[in-house]
C-alpha cells in the first residue's frame, strides 16, 4: 500500500531539508519544480503555499532576480530548529535522564484553551501521568517552553523537572503514560515502506540526484512525524526489540546516503 503525502506537509519537509539553506527566498516556479518529483502539481503547490502563508509560516518575498517567492518566517525557523533535535537521531540523541512535567489548570470559561493545551502537549510527545499532569523526557523542556510561549499559554502551565521515585516500576508506569503498541505500529509501518528503499540504495553504486532527492524527501516527510509520537524513551523502559531503534537507523542510513545528492538536484535549477 502506497503512502499518502499531503502537499502542505511536503512543502514544510522541503524547507526543513533544503529550503532554509537557500541564500534568499525560493521562487514559486522553483517550488513547483522541486515538488513535482514527489507528485505535487503546480495548483497544489500554490494553494498549499497560500495556506502556509496564512498560518504565518511562509512570508512572501522577491528573489534577487525579482521573481515572486517565499521564505520562512522567524516562527517557522524556530519550529524547524527545534525539530532538528528530534528528527535527526545523530543530532538529538535519546533520553538524557529525568522528566519534564507540565501541570496545567484552565478556567472553565476558557476551556477551548484546555483543548489546545492538551493537543499541543500530545503533539510534542507528552504522555498523560494524571488529569492535568503531562510528562515527557526532560530534553523536551526547551521545545515545550518555545511552543507554549508562541501560543500564549504560559499563564496556564507550570513546568517541572524531576525523577520518578515510585511506587510503580518506571517501565510499567511508562506503558500507562504512552500507548507503546500504537507507537510501535507507526515505526513498523515506516520500516515496511522505507527499509526496502535503503536496501535498494545499498545495492547500487551510483546515486542519481533526482532519484536521491525524491526518495529522501518522501522518507523524511514520513519520518519527521514519528519523533513527535515517540518521545525517545531509554531502551530499559521499552519492550524488547523496540522497532523505533531500527526505524531510526533506517532513516539515518537514508539521510547519509541521499541528502547530499538531493542537494545537487535542488541546486541544479
C-alpha positions in Angstrom: 0.0 0.0 0.0 1.4 3.4 -1.0 1.8 6.2 1.4 -0.2 9.4 1.2 1.8 12.6 1.4 -0.1 15.9 1.8 1.3 18.7 -0.4 1.5 21.1 2.5 3.5 18.6 4.6 5.9 18.0 1.7 6.5 21.8 1.3 7.4 22.0 5.0 9.6 19.0 4.6 11.3 20.6 1.6 12.0 23.8 3.6 13.3 21.8 6.5 15.6 19.7 4.4 16.8 22.2 1.8 14.9 25.5 1.5 16.1 27.1 4.7 19.7 26.8 3.5 18.8 28.9 0.4 20.6 32.3 0.2 17.2 34.0 -0.3 13.5 33.4 -1.0 12.6 30.3 -3.0 10.8 31.3 -6.2 7.3 29.9 -6.7 8.4 28.4 -10.0 11.3 26.6 -8.2 8.9 25.3 -5.6 6.8 23.9 -8.5 9.9 22.2 -10.0 11.0 20.8 -6.7 7.7 19.4 -5.6 7.0 17.7 -8.9 9.3 14.7 -8.3 7.2 13.8 -5.2 3.9 14.1 -7.1 2.7 17.6 -6.2 1.3 19.5 -9.2 1.5 23.3 -9.6 -2.0 24.2 -8.4 -1.5 22.2 -5.3 1.8 23.9 -4.6 0.3 27.3 -4.9 -2.8 26.6 -2.8 -0.6 24.9 -0.1 1.8 27.9 0.0 -1.2 30.2 0.4 -2.3 28.2 3.5 1.2 28.2 4.9 1.3 32.0 4.4 -2.0 32.4 6.3 -0.6 30.3 9.2 2.4 32.7 9.4 5.0 30.1 8.4 5.9 31.4 5.0 6.5 35.1 4.1 6.2 36.4 0.5 9.4 38.0 -0.8 11.1 38.7 -4.1 14.1 36.8 -5.2 17.3 38.6 -6.2 16.1 38.3 -9.8 12.7 39.9 -8.9 10.6 36.7 -9.1 7.8 36.1 -6.6 8.9 33.7 -3.9 8.6 32.7 -0.2 10.9 32.5 2.7 10.5 31.1 6.2 9.1 33.3 9.0 11.1 33.6 12.2 8.5 31.3 13.9 8.9 28.7 11.2 12.7 28.7 11.6 12.3 28.2 15.3 10.0 25.3 14.7 12.4 23.7 12.3 15.4 24.3 14.6 13.5 22.6 17.5 12.6 19.8 15.1 16.1 19.1 14.1 17.0 17.8 17.6 14.2 15.2 17.3 14.2 14.3 13.6 17.9 13.7 13.1 18.9 10.9 15.6 22.6 11.7 15.4 21.9 15.3 16.4 19.3 15.0 19.1 20.2 11.8 20.9 17.7 10.0 23.1 16.5 10.3 26.6 19.1 12.1 28.8 17.6 11.3 32.2 14.8 12.8 34.2 11.5 14.1 33.2 9.7 17.4 32.5 6.2 17.7 33.9 3.6 20.1 32.5 0.9 20.8 35.1 -1.9 23.0 33.8 -5.2 24.4 35.0 -7.6 26.3 32.7 -10.7 28.2 33.9 -13.9 26.7 32.6 -14.7 30.0 30.8 -11.6 29.4 28.7 -11.9 25.6 28.2 -11.1 26.0 24.5 -7.5 26.7 25.7 -7.6 23.5 27.6 -8.2 21.6 24.4 -5.3 23.5 22.7 -3.0 22.7 25.6 -3.8 19.0 25.5 -3.5 18.7 21.8 -0.2 20.6 21.7 1.3 18.6 24.6 0.3 15.4 22.9 1.8 16.7 19.6 5.1 17.3 21.4 5.1 13.7 22.6 3.9 14.1 26.2 2.2 11.2 27.9 -0.5 11.6 30.5 0.5 10.8 34.0 -2.8 12.1 35.6 -5.5 14.5 34.7 -3.9 17.8 34.1 -0.4 16.3 34.6 1.6 15.5 31.4 5.1 14.0 31.3 7.9 13.8 28.8 11.7 13.3 28.7 13.5 16.3 30.3 15.3 17.1 27.0 12.0 18.3 25.5 11.8 21.2 28.0 13.2 23.9 25.7 11.0 23.0 22.8 8.0 22.8 25.1 8.7 26.2 26.5 9.1 27.7 23.0 5.8 26.2 22.0 3.8 27.4 25.0 5.3 30.9 24.7 4.5 31.1 21.0 0.8 30.1 21.7 0.4 32.5 24.6 -0.4 29.6 27.0 2.3 30.1 29.7 -0.2 31.6 32.2 -2.0 28.3 32.5 1.0 25.9 32.8 3.8 25.2 35.3 6.8 23.2 34.1 8.9 21.0 36.5 11.9 18.8 36.2 12.1 15.6 38.2 12.6 11.9 38.7 10.1 9.1 39.0 10.6 7.6 42.5 7.7 5.1 42.7 5.7 3.3 43.6 5.1 1.6 40.3 8.3 0.5 38.4 9.1 3.2 35.8 8.9 0.8 32.9 5.3 -0.2 34.0 4.3 3.4 34.5 5.6 4.4 31.1 3.3 1.8 29.5 0.4 3.7 31.1 1.7 7.1 30.2 2.1 6.3 26.5 0.3 3.9 24.1 3.5 2.0 23.2 1.7 -0.5 20.9 0.3 2.3 18.8 3.8 3.9 18.6 5.4 0.6 17.6 2.9 0.2 14.8 3.9 3.5 13.3 7.6 2.6 13.4 6.8 -0.8 11.8 4.9 1.0 9.0 7.9 3.2 8.4 10.2 0.2 8.2 7.8 -1.7 5.9 8.0 1.2 3.4 11.5 2.6 3.7 13.8 -0.3 4.8 13.4 -1.8 1.3 14.3 1.6 -0.2 17.5 1.7 1.8 18.4 -1.9 0.9 17.9 -1.0 -2.8 20.3 2.0 -2.5 22.9 -0.1 -0.7 22.8 -2.4 -3.7 23.7 0.5 -6.1 27.0 2.1 -6.8 25.5 5.3 -8.3 23.4 8.0 -6.6 21.4 9.9 -9.3 20.5 13.3 -7.7 16.9 13.3 -9.0 16.1 9.8 -7.5 18.0 10.5 -4.3 16.1 13.7 -3.8 12.7 12.0 -4.3 13.4 9.1 -2.1 14.9 11.2 0.7 12.1 13.8 0.7 9.4 11.1 0.9 11.2 9.3 3.7 11.8 12.5 5.6 8.1 13.5 5.2 7.1 10.3 6.9 9.9 10.1 9.4 9.7 13.7 10.8 6.3 13.0 12.4 7.5 9.9 14.3 9.8 11.6 16.8 6.7 13.6 18.0 4.7 10.5 18.5 7.6 8.6 20.1 9.3 10.8 22.7 12.6 8.8 22.7 12.5 6.8 25.9 15.5 4.9 27.1 15.8 1.3 26.0 15.4 -0.1 29.5 11.9 1.4 29.7 10.8 -0.1 26.4 9.7 -3.5 25.2 12.4 -5.8 23.9 13.2 -5.5 20.2 11.7 -2.0 20.1 11.1 -1.1 16.4 11.9 2.6 17.0 15.6 1.7 17.2 15.5 0.1 13.7 13.4 2.8 12.1 15.9 5.5 13.4 18.8 3.5 11.9 17.0 3.2 8.6 16.2 6.9 8.4 19.8 7.8 9.4 21.0 5.5 6.6 18.8 7.1 4.0 19.9 10.6 5.2 23.6 9.7 5.0 23.2 8.2 1.5 20.7 10.5 -0.1 20.7 14.0 1.4 23.8 15.3 -0.2 22.9 14.0 -3.7 19.4 15.5 -3.2 21.1 18.9 -2.7 22.7 18.6 -6.1 19.2 18.3 -7.6 17.9 21.3 -5.7 20.9 23.5 -6.8 20.7 22.4 -10.4 17.9 25.0 -11.1 
